[in-house]
Amino acid sequence: MSIRPLEGDFTILPRPARLSAVRLSDDMDPGLGERIMAMHLKKVATYPEWGRLLDAISDVRVSTEA
């Protein structure tokens, strides 16, 4: 299953210079992060323009702490 980009993504994503994400879950499964990343990579492969918009954000921070 791939999640489609929202229509507004193509309007909003060209604007931010910084993007921060926090990983929050009460699921203790050690493979959860890998499965989420696989879903993200599939979405980027399915919607390459969406992926390019994300790649254009120069300052991206993703917390690796659970």
Sequence and secondary structure as in RCSB ss.txt:
>XXXX:A:sequence
MSIRPLEGDFTILPRPARLSAVRLSDDMDPGLGERIMAMHLKKVATYPEWGRLLDAISDVRVSTEA
>XXXX:A:secstr
      TTHHHHTTS SEEEE        TTHHHHHHHHHHHHHHH HHHHHHHHT SEEEE    
